[in-house]
Structures are given as C-alpha cells and as structure tokens.
Amino acid sequence: MTRFALVLLLSGGLVAAEEPKPLAADFEDAKVGEVPKGWTVTKTGTDDASVWKVVEDKDSPKGAKVLAQVFESPRPMFNLCVLDATSFKDVEVSVAFKAVKGETDQGGGVVWRYADANNYYVARYNPLENNYRLYKIENGKRSQLATTKDDVDAAAGKWHALSVTMKGDAITCSLNGRKVIEAKDATFADAGKVGLWTKADAHTYFDDFRATAK
C-alpha cells in the first residue's frame, strides 16, 4: 500500500464503480515544510491565507509526519486544506487530531460536501470550550446545526479521533469512538470534496485522514 497522501484502499485492482473509492492520508511520503501533493490550502474569511505544512510529531498515530495548520490569525477566519480529487455524497470522514495551541481558538475538524470555500459542512472539537459542534457554512456565513449538550473532554496536547457520517440528510458525529451528535440538514445535497478545518489561531496537527463512501 502506498503511504503517500492519497492511498486507494482496494482489495484487488482498479475496478469500475459508481461510488468513489475509499481513501486515506498519512502524509508519510510528503515533504516536511510543504503542503502535501493533492491538497489545496484555502480559507473562509478576509484575513491572510491559511498556512498548512507537514511537520514531524513522534507521538502521531500513523508514522512521524502530520499535517499542521500553523497560521495564527487574530480574526475569526476559517483555515481550510481540501483534497482536490475527491467527490463524496454519502460519506464517513475521520481524522486523528491534536490541539497544539491557540488563545482565541483551538482544535479543529473535518469538512465534507465541500463545494467551495464558502459552502460546506464542518464538524469540529474545541478544547477551550470542551464542546463538539456541527455547522454549515453557506455563502460564507456559519450556522450552528448541533452541539454537544454536556462538556466533552478531549484534552489539548493529546491525540484524539474525530469522525462524521452523513447519509442523505442524516449526520452522526463521534469523538474517540463515542457518538456525541445526531442531526439532520439538507442544505448541501450534492457530492463534494472533503478536507480539514481550523479557526483563527488554532495551531492543530492532523493525521490518519480517511474518507469512505457510505
């Protein structure tokens, strides 16, 4: 199995299929200090561009290399790093993440059914607030769809697993294997790209990114 940013998880050979093939990214073949091939850095907001690059973390779950968002914006902009050649509708997206630092914001999450930098779904965990929230970004405006009712403890400085499954208009969000949010929304009904998200000055590491059609 190739350990580059995109890994096709196939049991045998390329076959014709209507649904997109599962993919995984562990960044082990990417160059430190650069954006992995096949990923595009963008943003939602008016501040300077996001800064994403591969760095090393000896504690990461899938090898020594991880993808990090390191731009520290004082404004509430959204930092995005999106896989170019992906198109999923019904999908499970998961990632390992570690909140490194951030005074205004911390943590991060995943995006899916991404049409462009102003239209997509996002689910994220924030250690500063001890909450997991589900949003839609529509025409550049963020609207909360659901949030955890109680504090959810996933301490900064440690690796955690975040995942989202969406089928039709039904969305399920999990943290470290525990289901924490169930919601419905039909704003974005078409297939779209998948990727990673942070807000403002959240300095966050990501590893073991996966997307599978459901």
Backbone hydrogen bonds, N-H to C=O, Kabsch-Sander energy under -0.5 kcal/mol:
donor,donor_aa,acceptor,acceptor_aa,energy
7,V,5,A,-0.5
7,V,24,A,-1.3
9,L,7,V,-0.6
9,L,22,P,-1.3
10,L,8,L,-1.4
23,L,211,A,-2.3
24,A,7,V,-0.8
25,A,209,F,-2.6
26,D,4,F,-0.6
28,E,3,R,-0.6
29,D,3,R,-1.0
30,A,27,F,-1.0
33,G,54,V,-3.3
34,E,31,K,-1.8
39,W,36,P,-1.5
40,T,82,V,-2.8
42,T,80,L,-2.3
44,T,78,F,-2.2
45,G,43,K,-0.5
53,K,68,A,-2.2
54,V,34,E,-2.0
55,V,66,V,-2.4
57,D,64,A,-3.2
60,S,57,D,-1.8
66,V,55,V,-2.7
67,L,206,F,-2.5
68,A,53,K,-2.9
68,A,66,V,-0.5
69,Q,204,T,-2.3
70,V,51,V,-2.8
70,V,68,A,-0.6
71,F,51,V,-0.8
73,S,71,F,-0.7
73,S,200,A,-1.2
77,M,75,R,-1.5
78,F,44,T,-2.7
79,N,77,M,-0.5
79,N,198,T,-2.7
80,L,42,T,-2.2
81,C,196,L,-1.8
82,V,40,T,-2.7
83,L,194,V,-2.3
84,D,38,G,-2.9
86,T,83,L,-0.5
86,T,84,D,-1.4
88,F,192,G,-3.0
91,V,89,K,-0.6
91,V,166,M,-1.8
92,E,212,T,-2.6
93,V,164,V,-2.9
94,S,210,R,-2.4
95,V,162,L,-2.4
96,A,207,D,-3.0
97,F,160,H,-2.5
98,K,205,Y,-2.2
100,V,98,K,-0.6
100,V,203,H,-2.5
101,K,203,H,-1.6
108,G,125,Y,-1.3
109,G,197,W,-2.4
110,V,123,A,-1.7
111,V,195,G,-2.0
112,W,121,Y,-1.4
114,Y,193,K,-2.1
115,A,113,R,-0.6
115,A,119,N,-2.6
116,D,119,N,-1.3
119,N,116,D,-1.7
120,Y,137,I,-1.9
121,Y,112,W,-2.2
122,V,135,Y,-2.1
123,A,110,V,-2.0
124,R,133,R,-2.3
125,Y,108,G,-2.2
126,N,131,N,-2.3
129,E,126,N,-0.8
130,N,126,N,-1.3
131,N,126,N,-1.3
133,R,124,R,-2.5
134,L,146,A,-2.8
135,Y,122,V,-3.1
136,K,143,S,-2.1
137,I,120,Y,-3.4
138,E,136,K,-0.6
138,E,141,K,-2.6
139,N,137,I,-0.5
140,G,118,N,-2.6
141,K,138,E,-1.8
143,S,136,K,-2.5
145,L,134,L,-3.0
146,A,134,L,-1.6
148,T,132,Y,-1.7
152,V,130,N,-2.4
153,D,151,D,-0.5
154,A,152,V,-0.8
157,G,99,A,-2.5
158,K,155,A,-1.0
160,H,97,F,-2.2
162,L,95,V,-2.7
163,S,174,S,-2.2
164,V,93,V,-2.7
165,T,172,T,-2.6
166,M,91,V,-2.7
167,K,170,A,-2.1
170,A,167,K,-2.3
171,I,183,A,-3.2
172,T,165,T,-2.7
173,C,181,I,-2.5
174,S,163,S,-2.9
175,L,178,R,-2.5
176,N,161,A,-3.9
178,R,175,L,-1.8
179,K,177,G,-0.5
180,V,173,C,-2.8
181,I,173,C,-1.7
183,A,171,I,-2.5
185,D,169,D,-2.2
189,A,187,T,-0.7
192,G,88,F,-2.5
193,K,114,Y,-2.3
195,G,111,V,-1.9
196,L,81,C,-2.8
197,W,109,G,-2.0
198,T,79,N,-2.0
200,A,77,M,-3.0
202,A,199,K,-2.1
203,H,101,K,-2.8
203,H,201,D,-0.6
204,T,69,Q,-1.2
204,T,202,A,-0.7
205,Y,98,K,-2.6
206,F,67,L,-2.3
207,D,96,A,-2.4
209,F,25,A,-2.1
210,R,94,S,-2.6
211,A,23,L,-2.0
212,T,92,E,-2.2
214,K,90,D,-2.0
